Amino acid sequence: MTEVETEAIRSSSRRWYVLAVLAAGLFMLLLDGTIVNIAIPSIMTDLGARFSEIEWVMNSYLLVFAVSLITMGRLGDIYGRRRLFLLGISVFTAASLACGLAPSAGWLIGFRAVQGLGGSMMMPATLSIISHVFPANERGTAMGIWGAVVGIATALGPTLGGLIVDGVSVQWLFGGASWPFIFLINVPIGVAVIVLAVKIIPESTDPLSSRHIDFLGVAVLSAALFCLTFALIEGQKLGWTSPTILGLFAGAAVGIGVFILVERRVREPLMQLSLFRSRTFSAANITGAILSFGMMGIFFLLPLFLQAIMGFSAVKAGLIMTPLSAMVVVGAPFSGWLSDRIGSRWLIFCGMLLAAGGFMLMRTPMRLDTDWPSFVAPFMVTGLGIGLVMAPMTSAVMASAPPEKAGAASGVLSTMRQMGSVLGIAVMGAVLQNRAVSYIESAASEKLESAPFIPAGVRQQIIDTLGSSVSNMSELRSAGGLSGMPAGMEDMLAQAPPEAAGFFQELFGRELLLGEFAHAMRTTVLVAVFVLLAGAMVALLIRSHVARPTHAEGALGDGLELLAESATSPAEGGLVPEDPEEHTAGPPDGRLRTAKFGPRELLKPMVD
């Protein structure tokens, strides 16, 4: 596309049509994530999936998305952003159709990975195309609309997902199951966006972009993350001290080490590790990963708790979660505006504390006798805290990177956040499984001690059966918890004395089994609380990217003081930055960039 054609689009109304098409594709992409969360209990029941398999349904998407994002952005710069956007949305739409038709959890996991690949093609292309078709003075508005679409998709996802799960069902199709429509809704939207994109979106490339792709880095990082995720998800089933799990943990550690070595030697690395020399860049990225860890871990577990344990419908669960998403939408733009004035450090710190406090408050209503209004306040506090962190975190990352490496910095942040999401789901799921099994087995063992008519061997068999049924979790259903006694209990009852019937009904009743599962949920949320508190401490390492004014008030002494201060902290326009590092960051060649500061700038505050 020539410069003349680009200017023609920028000066015509076509640029807004381009934005509308990109926003529609982005809306579909982001809506998919929050809708799938609400459908988790339904998928578990209809496919008879184990809890670990449901974790893979989420993490197969996130893993592929995380490790492909930077590479796909570069491929778009080289071969065409529209081309990559069209390829991405085609792959995503086809994978959505395949997900809806998946006959088993294994097939669903595979198709979700393909969805992640399509999403990683779409996401970076949307921002690049917007930057290309809008003039500089309108890009802020266009990016604001892009951000609003992100917020709206996040807020509407839980409720829309609930409406589909509870309200869309065809008895002769999919055996009456509703969860396939969660994915099939993407198909008509995707087809429409493809048709419009071909007609409206112009092609663009970056002729200066490097044509080298770090495929080795992508492969090593993918292998390391897969080993770590697999170990966390399957550890409860295979045994945390089993050779397989220990070997996977070791493989992940070695893989991360090899990845660092590879990235330090390749010409165009997947991740610019030199950026982590900046303390602010490192701290902001770590807080981003920690926020995604806690946020996605809880978002993954909440629908399961609200539907499978509390017995709420999918619509009700979605509506209950809406205040959380809505407060994120409210808090994010406010914190972005505020971070431009006071900096990022304290906003991120306070936001992390608020989110941790919201999670702590969330633990109180996680009991069987609690009604939905008790969740509203904790969800609002949590959402506000998350919203306060997002924009300042991005600002801190981008301000701490040299301008010529802004694209690399953005890619690192996106990858770190996705990696945090993967680990959040894996770790929180592992804690939930482990604690649920432990608590239920412990409660059952204590109760069985009061049943002398049950032989010791049978007692252990009962405890083991209960533990395995909770680990499997396919017994969970969306409207009332465990669907009867675990498999094999009927045979045991047939051999037990008559008085055993009432005892076993109480043993496998709602209060014990689901009550202990709720106990496990409270423990799991506590993990998120501690992780976010650690994130708040890390946020204190961030230095402000906002310059503070120094007032000379017309006095010569003040002017000399300002001159002396400028010798150590050069700044522009009579401003002394709170963090000189952010204004002198440069390439690793040792050259120091300093802003212009001369007599005119020194005297300007006096004259004013």
GIZI-V141107 format. One record per residue. N is the residue number from 1. RES is the residue in three letters. SS is DSSP state (alpha for helix, beta for strand, coil for the rest). PSI is psi in degrees with one decimal (NA if undefined). Layout:
BEGIN
N;RES;SS;PSI, N;RES;SS;PSI
END
This chain:
BEGIN
1;MET;coil;127.2, 2;THR;coil;164.5, 3;GLU;alpha;-33.8, 4;VAL;alpha;-44.5, 5;GLU;alpha;-38.0, 6;THR;alpha;-45.6, 7;GLU;alpha;-34.0, 8;ALA;alpha;-41.5, 9;ILE;alpha;-41.1, 10;ARG;alpha;-27.5, 11;SER;coil;1.1, 12;SER;coil;172.3, 13;SER;coil;-7.1, 14;ARG;alpha;-30.1, 15;ARG;alpha;-32.8, 16;TRP;alpha;-31.8, 17;TYR;alpha;-38.7, 18;VAL;alpha;-45.6, 19;LEU;alpha;-39.6, 20;ALA;alpha;-41.9, 21;VAL;alpha;-44.6, 22;LEU;alpha;-40.2, 23;ALA;alpha;-37.9, 24;ALA;alpha;-43.4, 25;GLY;alpha;-42.0, 26;LEU;alpha;-41.7, 27;PHE;alpha;-44.4, 28;MET;alpha;-42.7, 29;LEU;alpha;-47.1, 30;LEU;alpha;-32.3, 31;LEU;alpha;-33.6, 32;ASP;alpha;-40.3, 33;GLY;alpha;-48.6, 34;THR;alpha;-30.6, 35;ILE;alpha;-41.2, 36;VAL;alpha;-37.6, 37;ASN;alpha;-44.8, 38;ILE;alpha;-29.5, 39;ALA;coil;-1.7, 40;ILE;alpha;-51.4, 41;PRO;alpha;-37.7, 42;SER;alpha;-40.9, 43;ILE;alpha;-42.6, 44;MET;alpha;-43.8, 45;THR;alpha;-48.3, 46;ASP;alpha;-34.9, 47;LEU;alpha;-4.0, 48;GLY;coil;38.7, 49;ALA;coil;144.1, 50;ARG;coil;159.0, 51;PHE;alpha;-39.2, 52;SER;alpha;-33.8, 53;GLU;alpha;-36.3, 54;ILE;alpha;-36.3, 55;GLU;alpha;-39.5, 56;TRP;alpha;-31.3, 57;VAL;alpha;-39.6, 58;MET;alpha;-45.9, 59;ASN;alpha;-25.0, 60;SER;alpha;-39.0, 61;TYR;alpha;-51.0, 62;LEU;alpha;-37.1, 63;LEU;alpha;-50.7, 64;VAL;alpha;-41.0, 65;PHE;alpha;-44.8, 66;ALA;alpha;-47.1, 67;VAL;alpha;-13.0, 68;SER;alpha;-15.0, 69;LEU;alpha;-52.1, 70;ILE;alpha;-43.7, 71;THR;alpha;-42.6, 72;MET;alpha;-35.1, 73;GLY;alpha;-40.4, 74;ARG;alpha;-38.4, 75;LEU;alpha;-35.7, 76;GLY;alpha;-40.4, 77;ASP;alpha;-34.2, 78;ILE;alpha;-50.5, 79;TYR;alpha;-5.4, 80;GLY;coil;124.5, 81;ARG;alpha;-40.1, 82;ARG;alpha;-40.7, 83;ARG;alpha;-44.3, 84;LEU;alpha;-36.8, 85;PHE;alpha;-44.8, 86;LEU;alpha;-41.8, 87;LEU;alpha;-42.6, 88;GLY;alpha;-46.4, 89;ILE;alpha;-28.7, 90;SER;alpha;-45.2, 91;VAL;alpha;-44.1, 92;PHE;alpha;-42.8, 93;THR;alpha;-45.6, 94;ALA;alpha;-40.3, 95;ALA;alpha;-34.2, 96;SER;alpha;-42.6, 97;LEU;alpha;-43.0, 98;ALA;alpha;-37.9, 99;CYS;alpha;-43.2, 100;GLY;alpha;-28.0, 101;LEU;coil;3.4, 102;ALA;coil;127.6, 103;PRO;coil;-13.0, 104;SER;coil;169.5, 105;ALA;alpha;-37.3, 106;GLY;alpha;-46.0, 107;TRP;alpha;-39.8, 108;LEU;alpha;-40.8, 109;ILE;alpha;-45.0, 110;GLY;alpha;-44.3, 111;PHE;alpha;-29.5, 112;ARG;alpha;-34.6, 113;ALA;alpha;-40.3, 114;VAL;alpha;-38.9, 115;GLN;alpha;-43.3, 116;GLY;alpha;-37.7, 117;LEU;alpha;-45.0, 118;GLY;alpha;-42.0, 119;GLY;alpha;-37.3, 120;SER;alpha;-23.4, 121;MET;alpha;-37.2, 122;MET;alpha;-47.8, 123;MET;alpha;-54.9, 124;PRO;alpha;-28.6, 125;ALA;alpha;-35.0, 126;THR;alpha;-46.3, 127;LEU;alpha;-40.1, 128;SER;alpha;-41.5, 129;ILE;alpha;-41.1, 130;ILE;alpha;-45.9, 131;SER;alpha;-29.4, 132;HIS;alpha;-40.5, 133;VAL;alpha;-12.3, 134;PHE;coil;138.0, 135;PRO;coil;161.6, 136;ALA;alpha;-37.7, 137;ASN;alpha;-6.1, 138;GLU;alpha;-2.8, 139;ARG;alpha;-34.5, 140;GLY;alpha;-43.0, 141;THR;alpha;-44.2, 142;ALA;alpha;-42.2, 143;MET;alpha;-32.9, 144;GLY;alpha;-41.9, 145;ILE;alpha;-40.8, 146;TRP;alpha;-45.8, 147;GLY;alpha;-36.2, 148;ALA;alpha;-38.1, 149;VAL;alpha;-41.2, 150;VAL;alpha;-46.6, 151;GLY;alpha;-43.7, 152;ILE;alpha;-42.3, 153;ALA;alpha;-40.7, 154;THR;alpha;-41.0, 155;ALA;alpha;-38.3, 156;LEU;alpha;-22.5, 157;GLY;alpha;-55.3, 158;PRO;alpha;-43.8, 159;THR;alpha;-45.7, 160;LEU;alpha;-39.9, 161;GLY;alpha;-41.2, 162;GLY;alpha;-41.2, 163;LEU;alpha;-40.2, 164;ILE;alpha;-46.7, 165;VAL;alpha;-40.6, 166;ASP;alpha;-26.6, 167;GLY;alpha;-14.2, 168;VAL;coil;109.7, 169;SER;coil;132.9, 170;VAL;coil;117.3, 171;GLN;coil;-37.7, 172;TRP;coil;-0.2, 173;LEU;coil;128.0, 174;PHE;alpha;25.1, 175;GLY;alpha;25.9, 176;GLY;alpha;-0.1, 177;ALA;coil;143.7, 178;SER;coil;-22.6, 179;TRP;coil;-29.8, 180;PRO;alpha;-28.9, 181;PHE;alpha;-18.2, 182;ILE;alpha;-36.4, 183;PHE;alpha;-36.7, 184;LEU;alpha;-22.6, 185;ILE;alpha;-23.1, 186;ASN;alpha;-23.6, 187;VAL;alpha;-54.3, 188;PRO;alpha;-35.2, 189;ILE;alpha;-44.9, 190;GLY;alpha;-42.9, 191;VAL;alpha;-43.6, 192;ALA;alpha;-42.2, 193;VAL;alpha;-38.4, 194;ILE;alpha;-47.2, 195;VAL;alpha;-45.9, 196;LEU;alpha;-37.1, 197;ALA;alpha;-38.5, 198;VAL;alpha;-37.8, 199;LYS;alpha;-29.6, 200;ILE;alpha;-42.7, 201;ILE;coil;127.0, 202;PRO;coil;157.3, 203;GLU;coil;147.0, 204;SER;coil;150.5, 205;THR;coil;171.3, 206;ASP;coil;101.0, 207;PRO;coil;-19.2, 208;LEU;coil;-5.7, 209;SER;coil;140.1, 210;SER;coil;140.4, 211;ARG;coil;6.7, 212;HIS;coil;131.1, 213;ILE;coil;130.8, 214;ASP;coil;70.8, 215;PHE;alpha;-32.1, 216;LEU;alpha;-42.6, 217;GLY;alpha;-41.8, 218;VAL;alpha;-44.1, 219;ALA;alpha;-44.7, 220;VAL;alpha;-44.9, 221;LEU;alpha;-40.8, 222;SER;alpha;-44.7, 223;ALA;alpha;-42.5, 224;ALA;alpha;-45.7, 225;LEU;alpha;-37.0, 226;PHE;alpha;-44.9, 227;CYS;alpha;-44.8, 228;LEU;alpha;-45.5, 229;THR;alpha;-43.2, 230;PHE;alpha;-43.4, 231;ALA;alpha;-42.2, 232;LEU;alpha;-39.9, 233;ILE;alpha;-41.6, 234;GLU;alpha;2.1, 235;GLY;alpha;-39.9, 236;GLN;alpha;-37.7, 237;LYS;alpha;-44.8, 238;LEU;alpha;-15.9, 239;GLY;coil;125.9, 240;TRP;coil;-23.3, 241;THR;coil;11.8, 242;SER;coil;152.1, 243;PRO;alpha;-35.7, 244;THR;alpha;-49.3, 245;ILE;alpha;-43.4, 246;LEU;alpha;-39.3, 247;GLY;alpha;-38.1, 248;LEU;alpha;-41.9, 249;PHE;alpha;-43.1, 250;ALA;alpha;-41.7, 251;GLY;alpha;-37.8, 252;ALA;alpha;-43.3, 253;ALA;alpha;-45.2, 254;VAL;alpha;-41.5, 255;GLY;alpha;-41.7, 256;ILE;alpha;-41.6, 257;GLY;alpha;-44.6, 258;VAL;alpha;-39.1, 259;PHE;alpha;-43.3, 260;ILE;alpha;-42.5, 261;LEU;alpha;-43.6, 262;VAL;alpha;-45.3, 263;GLU;alpha;-27.7, 264;ARG;alpha;-9.9, 265;ARG;alpha;-23.0, 266;VAL;coil;156.0, 267;ARG;coil;-43.6, 268;GLU;coil;87.6, 269;PRO;coil;158.1, 270;LEU;coil;-42.8, 271;MET;coil;130.5, 272;GLN;coil;88.7, 273;LEU;alpha;-21.6, 274;SER;alpha;-23.8, 275;LEU;alpha;-26.7, 276;PHE;alpha;-2.2, 277;ARG;alpha;-24.5, 278;SER;coil;124.8, 279;ARG;alpha;-39.8, 280;THR;alpha;-42.8, 281;PHE;alpha;-45.9, 282;SER;alpha;-47.5, 283;ALA;alpha;-41.9, 284;ALA;alpha;-38.7, 285;ASN;alpha;-38.5, 286;ILE;alpha;-42.4, 287;THR;alpha;-34.9, 288;GLY;alpha;-43.6, 289;ALA;alpha;-40.0, 290;ILE;alpha;-42.6, 291;LEU;alpha;-45.3, 292;SER;alpha;-35.8, 293;PHE;alpha;-55.4, 294;GLY;alpha;-42.4, 295;MET;alpha;-52.3, 296;MET;alpha;-33.0, 297;GLY;alpha;-44.4, 298;ILE;alpha;-41.6, 299;PHE;alpha;-31.9, 300;PHE;alpha;-38.9, 301;LEU;alpha;-27.6, 302;LEU;alpha;-48.5, 303;PRO;alpha;-36.4, 304;LEU;alpha;-45.6, 305;PHE;alpha;-47.6, 306;LEU;alpha;-36.0, 307;GLN;alpha;-50.1, 308;ALA;alpha;-34.8, 309;ILE;alpha;-49.0, 310;MET;coil;-19.8, 311;GLY;coil;16.6, 312;PHE;coil;152.3, 313;SER;coil;165.7, 314;ALA;alpha;-39.4, 315;VAL;alpha;-45.4, 316;LYS;alpha;-41.7, 317;ALA;alpha;-42.1, 318;GLY;alpha;-42.4, 319;LEU;alpha;-37.4, 320;ILE;alpha;-36.2, 321;MET;alpha;-13.5, 322;THR;alpha;-42.1, 323;PRO;alpha;-33.6, 324;LEU;alpha;-51.1, 325;SER;alpha;-38.7, 326;ALA;alpha;-39.3, 327;MET;alpha;-29.0, 328;VAL;alpha;-44.1, 329;VAL;alpha;-37.0, 330;VAL;alpha;-44.2, 331;GLY;alpha;-32.9, 332;ALA;alpha;-52.7, 333;PRO;alpha;-34.4, 334;PHE;alpha;-44.9, 335;SER;alpha;-33.1, 336;GLY;alpha;-43.2, 337;TRP;alpha;-41.6, 338;LEU;alpha;-34.3, 339;SER;alpha;-26.9, 340;ASP;alpha;-14.3, 341;ARG;alpha;-34.3, 342;ILE;alpha;-2.8, 343;GLY;coil;179.0, 344;SER;coil;-28.2, 345;ARG;alpha;-54.5, 346;TRP;alpha;-27.5, 347;LEU;alpha;-44.5, 348;ILE;alpha;-43.2, 349;PHE;alpha;-51.3, 350;CYS;alpha;-38.5, 351;GLY;alpha;-41.8, 352;MET;alpha;-42.4, 353;LEU;alpha;-41.9, 354;LEU;alpha;-45.2, 355;ALA;alpha;-42.5, 356;ALA;alpha;-41.2, 357;GLY;alpha;-39.4, 358;GLY;alpha;-42.4, 359;PHE;alpha;-39.0, 360;MET;alpha;-43.2, 361;LEU;alpha;-30.7, 362;MET;alpha;-26.6, 363;ARG;alpha;-32.0, 364;THR;alpha;-48.0, 365;PRO;coil;3.2, 366;MET;coil;64.8, 367;ARG;coil;161.2, 368;LEU;coil;-24.0, 369;ASP;coil;18.2, 370;THR;coil;141.7, 371;ASP;coil;168.7, 372;TRP;coil;-33.5, 373;PRO;alpha;-23.8, 374;SER;alpha;-17.5, 375;PHE;alpha;-18.2, 376;VAL;alpha;-52.3, 377;ALA;alpha;-48.5, 378;PRO;alpha;-38.3, 379;PHE;alpha;-39.1, 380;MET;alpha;-42.2, 381;VAL;alpha;-45.0, 382;THR;alpha;-46.2, 383;GLY;alpha;-40.7, 384;LEU;alpha;-41.5, 385;GLY;alpha;-44.7, 386;ILE;alpha;-42.7, 387;GLY;alpha;-35.5, 388;LEU;alpha;-24.3, 389;VAL;alpha;-37.1, 390;MET;alpha;-59.4, 391;ALA;alpha;-46.3, 392;PRO;alpha;-34.5, 393;MET;alpha;-45.0, 394;THR;alpha;-41.5, 395;SER;alpha;-41.6, 396;ALA;alpha;-42.1, 397;VAL;alpha;-48.9, 398;MET;alpha;-34.5, 399;ALA;alpha;-24.8, 400;SER;coil;-5.8, 401;ALA;coil;145.0, 402;PRO;coil;146.9, 403;PRO;alpha;-36.6, 404;GLU;alpha;-9.4, 405;LYS;alpha;21.7, 406;ALA;alpha;-40.0, 407;GLY;alpha;-42.6, 408;ALA;alpha;-39.9, 409;ALA;alpha;-42.7, 410;SER;alpha;-41.2, 411;GLY;alpha;-40.0, 412;VAL;alpha;-44.1, 413;LEU;alpha;-46.2, 414;SER;alpha;-42.9, 415;THR;alpha;-42.6, 416;MET;alpha;-39.4, 417;ARG;alpha;-40.4, 418;GLN;alpha;-38.8, 419;MET;alpha;-38.6, 420;GLY;alpha;-39.2, 421;SER;alpha;-44.6, 422;VAL;alpha;-48.7, 423;LEU;alpha;-33.8, 424;GLY;alpha;-48.3, 425;ILE;alpha;-42.6, 426;ALA;alpha;-47.8, 427;VAL;alpha;-47.8, 428;MET;alpha;-36.8, 429;GLY;alpha;-39.5, 430;ALA;alpha;-43.0, 431;VAL;alpha;-43.5, 432;LEU;alpha;-47.6, 433;GLN;alpha;-47.3, 434;ASN;alpha;-46.0, 435;ARG;alpha;-36.9, 436;ALA;alpha;-46.0, 437;VAL;alpha;-46.7, 438;SER;alpha;-47.6, 439;TYR;alpha;-42.3, 440;ILE;alpha;-41.4, 441;GLU;alpha;-39.4, 442;SER;alpha;-44.8, 443;ALA;alpha;-40.5, 444;ALA;alpha;-40.9, 445;SER;alpha;-43.0, 446;GLU;alpha;-39.9, 447;LYS;alpha;-36.2, 448;LEU;alpha;-20.6, 449;GLU;coil;-23.5, 450;SER;coil;12.4, 451;ALA;coil;81.5, 452;PRO;coil;-17.0, 453;PHE;coil;-4.1, 454;ILE;coil;121.8, 455;PRO;coil;153.3, 456;ALA;alpha;-40.6, 457;GLY;alpha;-38.1, 458;VAL;alpha;-35.7, 459;ARG;alpha;-47.0, 460;GLN;alpha;-35.2, 461;GLN;alpha;-39.0, 462;ILE;alpha;-45.2, 463;ILE;alpha;-44.5, 464;ASP;alpha;-39.6, 465;THR;alpha;-42.1, 466;LEU;alpha;-44.3, 467;GLY;alpha;-43.3, 468;SER;alpha;-33.7, 469;SER;alpha;-34.1, 470;VAL;alpha;-39.2, 471;SER;alpha;-37.8, 472;ASN;alpha;-42.2, 473;MET;coil;5.4, 474;SER;coil;-11.1, 475;GLU;coil;-13.1, 476;LEU;beta;140.2, 477;ARG;beta;158.9, 478;SER;coil;-9.7, 479;ALA;coil;17.8, 480;GLY;coil;18.3, 481;GLY;beta;-141.6, 482;LEU;beta;131.4, 483;SER;coil;72.4, 484;GLY;coil;-171.1, 485;MET;coil;152.5, 486;PRO;coil;156.3, 487;ALA;coil;136.6, 488;GLY;coil;-15.1, 489;MET;alpha;-32.1, 490;GLU;alpha;-40.2, 491;ASP;alpha;-38.0, 492;MET;alpha;-41.7, 493;LEU;alpha;-36.4, 494;ALA;alpha;-25.5, 495;GLN;alpha;-4.8, 496;ALA;coil;161.0, 497;PRO;coil;160.4, 498;PRO;coil;-36.3, 499;GLU;coil;-9.9, 500;ALA;alpha;-23.4, 501;ALA;alpha;-51.5, 502;GLY;alpha;-37.0, 503;PHE;alpha;-45.5, 504;PHE;alpha;-33.5, 505;GLN;alpha;-38.9, 506;GLU;alpha;-37.9, 507;LEU;alpha;-40.8, 508;PHE;coil;17.1, 509;GLY;coil;173.6, 510;ARG;alpha;-40.6, 511;GLU;alpha;-42.4, 512;LEU;alpha;-56.1, 513;LEU;alpha;-55.2, 514;LEU;alpha;-30.1, 515;GLY;alpha;-42.3, 516;GLU;alpha;-30.9, 517;PHE;alpha;-39.9, 518;ALA;alpha;-37.4, 519;HIS;alpha;-43.6, 520;ALA;alpha;-37.0, 521;MET;alpha;-41.8, 522;ARG;alpha;-40.1, 523;THR;alpha;-41.4, 524;THR;alpha;-40.8, 525;VAL;alpha;-33.3, 526;LEU;alpha;-33.7, 527;VAL;alpha;-44.8, 528;ALA;alpha;-37.1, 529;VAL;alpha;-49.6, 530;PHE;alpha;-38.3, 531;VAL;alpha;-42.9, 532;LEU;alpha;-34.4, 533;LEU;alpha;-39.3, 534;ALA;alpha;-38.6, 535;GLY;alpha;-37.1, 536;ALA;alpha;-39.2, 537;MET;alpha;-40.4, 538;VAL;alpha;-35.8, 539;ALA;alpha;-25.8, 540;LEU;coil;-15.5, 541;LEU;coil;-11.8, 542;ILE;coil;135.7, 543;ARG;coil;146.8, 544;SER;coil;140.6, 545;HIS;coil;6.2, 546;VAL;coil;128.9, 547;ALA;beta;139.7, 548;ARG;beta;140.2, 549;PRO;beta;144.5, 550;THR;coil;124.2, 551;HIS;coil;123.9, 552;ALA;coil;-18.5, 553;GLU;coil;22.4, 554;GLY;coil;0.5, 555;ALA;coil;142.6, 556;LEU;alpha;-38.9, 557;GLY;alpha;-41.1, 558;ASP;alpha;-37.7, 559;GLY;alpha;-41.2, 560;LEU;alpha;-37.8, 561;GLU;alpha;-39.6, 562;LEU;alpha;-38.8, 563;LEU;alpha;-42.5, 564;ALA;alpha;-41.0, 565;GLU;alpha;-34.0, 566;SER;alpha;-21.6, 567;ALA;alpha;-30.4, 568;THR;alpha;-22.7, 569;SER;coil;74.9, 570;PRO;coil;137.2, 571;ALA;coil;174.1, 572;GLU;coil;138.9, 573;GLY;coil;29.6, 574;GLY;coil;23.9, 575;LEU;beta;136.1, 576;VAL;beta;117.6, 577;PRO;beta;145.5, 578;GLU;coil;-26.4, 579;ASP;coil;97.2, 580;PRO;alpha;-27.5, 581;GLU;alpha;-38.2, 582;GLU;alpha;-19.6, 583;HIS;alpha;-2.9, 584;THR;alpha;3.9, 585;ALA;coil;137.7, 586;GLY;coil;-174.8, 587;PRO;coil;160.6, 588;PRO;coil;32.7, 589;ASP;coil;1.6, 590;GLY;coil;-4.4, 591;ARG;coil;140.9, 592;LEU;coil;126.9, 593;ARG;coil;131.9, 594;THR;coil;144.1, 595;ALA;coil;156.6, 596;LYS;coil;130.3, 597;PHE;coil;102.2, 598;GLY;coil;-169.8, 599;PRO;alpha;-38.2, 600;ARG;alpha;-42.7, 601;GLU;alpha;-33.7, 602;LEU;alpha;-42.3, 603;LEU;alpha;-17.4, 604;LYS;alpha;-45.2, 605;PRO;alpha;-32.4, 606;MET;alpha;-42.7, 607;VAL;alpha;-43.2, 608;ASP;coil;NA
END
